[in-house]
Amino acid sequence: HKAALLSLDGYVKAWATKDISIFEDIFMNDETLTIYENRHIFLGWEAWKERLEEAFPSVEQVNVLFSRSIVHVSPDGRAAWISTIEDATWLDGGEERQVSDMRVSWGMRKVGEEWKIVQAHWSIP
């Protein structure tokens, strides 16, 4: 369970530093990646990477906090799913933004010794 939770820490660090290589480490880097972000769907790593890179120039001081995280690992230890609540604050073009109590779920697969997010869903209540 702890190894899968490291992806949450990586996600926090990736946004704080706007480091695409950290995102590459935690998300599956192929066409199987599926992201549901509010009203948008991103299919495959390249689409998700493009979305992230488009967001980087306008956002600053991104702070992400996860709470009430629940991790389940499949009996064979090759798949996991995380359900959590995300709160975030950031500056967008100098304007303060905030989201609270966002519902987040990630489907993960173990690749070698690393956990990779293969499916993610964010929704604002």
C-alpha positions as CSV (number, residue, x, y, z in Angstrom):
1,H,0.0,0.0,0.0
2,K,2.8,2.4,0.9
3,A,4.4,2.1,-2.6
4,A,1.1,3.1,-4.3
5,L,0.7,6.1,-1.9
6,L,4.1,7.4,-3.1
7,S,2.4,8.4,-6.3
8,L,0.3,10.9,-4.3
9,D,3.6,12.4,-3.0
10,G,5.0,12.4,-6.5
11,Y,1.9,14.2,-7.9
12,V,2.2,16.9,-5.2
13,K,5.9,17.4,-6.0
14,A,5.3,17.4,-9.7
15,W,2.8,20.3,-9.5
16,A,4.9,22.2,-7.0
17,T,8.0,22.0,-9.3
18,K,6.1,21.8,-12.7
19,D,8.5,18.9,-13.5
20,I,7.1,16.9,-16.3
21,S,9.7,14.1,-15.6
22,I,7.9,13.4,-12.3
23,F,4.6,13.1,-14.0
24,E,6.3,10.7,-16.5
25,D,7.4,8.6,-13.5
26,I,3.9,8.2,-12.0
27,F,1.7,8.0,-15.1
28,M,1.7,5.2,-17.6
29,N,3.5,6.6,-20.7
30,D,1.5,4.9,-23.4
31,E,-1.8,4.9,-25.2
32,T,-3.5,2.9,-22.3
33,L,-3.5,6.0,-20.0
34,T,-7.1,7.4,-19.6
35,I,-7.7,10.7,-17.8
36,Y,-11.1,12.2,-16.9
37,E,-10.6,15.7,-15.7
38,N,-13.9,17.3,-15.0
39,R,-15.4,17.8,-18.5
40,H,-12.3,16.7,-20.4
41,I,-11.1,13.3,-21.4
42,F,-7.4,12.7,-22.3
43,L,-6.5,9.4,-24.0
44,G,-2.9,8.3,-23.9
45,W,0.2,9.8,-22.3
46,E,0.9,12.2,-25.1
47,A,-2.5,13.9,-24.8
48,W,-2.1,14.2,-21.0
49,K,1.5,15.4,-21.3
50,E,0.3,18.1,-23.7
51,R,-2.4,19.2,-21.3
52,L,0.1,19.5,-18.4
53,E,2.6,21.4,-20.5
54,E,-0.1,23.8,-21.7
55,A,-1.0,24.5,-18.0
56,F,2.5,25.1,-16.7
57,P,3.2,28.6,-18.1
58,S,0.1,30.2,-16.5
59,V,0.2,28.5,-13.1
60,E,2.4,29.3,-10.2
61,Q,2.7,28.3,-6.5
62,V,0.7,25.1,-6.9
63,N,0.0,23.5,-3.5
64,V,-1.9,20.2,-3.5
65,L,-3.0,18.3,-0.4
66,F,-4.6,14.9,-0.3
67,S,-6.7,13.6,2.6
68,R,-8.8,10.6,3.4
69,S,-6.8,8.5,1.1
70,I,-7.9,4.8,0.7
71,V,-5.8,2.3,-1.1
72,H,-6.8,-1.2,-2.2
73,V,-4.4,-3.6,-3.8
74,S,-5.6,-6.6,-5.8
75,P,-4.9,-10.1,-4.4
76,D,-2.2,-10.7,-6.9
77,G,-0.5,-7.4,-6.0
78,R,-0.4,-6.1,-9.7
79,A,-3.2,-3.6,-9.6
80,A,-4.3,-1.0,-7.1
81,W,-6.9,1.8,-6.8
82,I,-6.7,4.9,-4.8
83,S,-9.7,7.1,-3.7
84,T,-8.8,10.4,-2.1
85,I,-9.9,14.0,-1.6
86,E,-7.8,16.8,-3.1
87,D,-7.6,20.4,-2.0
88,A,-5.4,22.7,-4.1
89,T,-4.4,26.3,-4.3
90,W,-2.5,28.1,-7.1
91,L,-2.0,31.3,-8.9
92,D,-3.3,31.4,-12.5
93,G,-2.1,34.4,-14.3
94,G,-1.5,36.1,-11.0
95,E,-5.0,35.4,-9.8
96,E,-5.6,33.2,-6.7
97,R,-7.5,30.0,-7.4
98,Q,-8.6,27.2,-5.1
99,V,-10.5,23.9,-5.2
100,S,-11.7,22.0,-2.2
101,D,-13.0,18.5,-1.6
102,M,-12.3,17.4,-5.2
103,R,-13.0,13.7,-5.6
104,V,-10.1,11.8,-7.0
105,S,-9.7,8.2,-8.0
106,W,-6.7,6.5,-9.7
107,G,-6.4,3.0,-11.1
108,M,-2.8,1.8,-11.0
109,R,-0.8,-1.1,-12.3
110,K,2.5,-2.4,-11.0
111,V,5.2,-2.3,-13.8
112,G,8.3,-4.0,-12.6
113,E,8.7,-2.6,-9.1
114,E,6.9,0.8,-9.8
115,W,3.3,1.8,-9.6
116,K,1.9,3.6,-12.7
117,I,-1.4,5.5,-12.9
118,V,-3.3,4.0,-15.8
119,Q,-6.6,5.7,-15.2
120,A,-7.4,8.9,-13.3
121,H,-10.6,10.8,-12.6
122,W,-11.0,14.2,-11.0
123,S,-14.4,15.7,-10.2
124,I,-15.4,18.9,-8.4
125,P,-18.4,18.5,-6.1
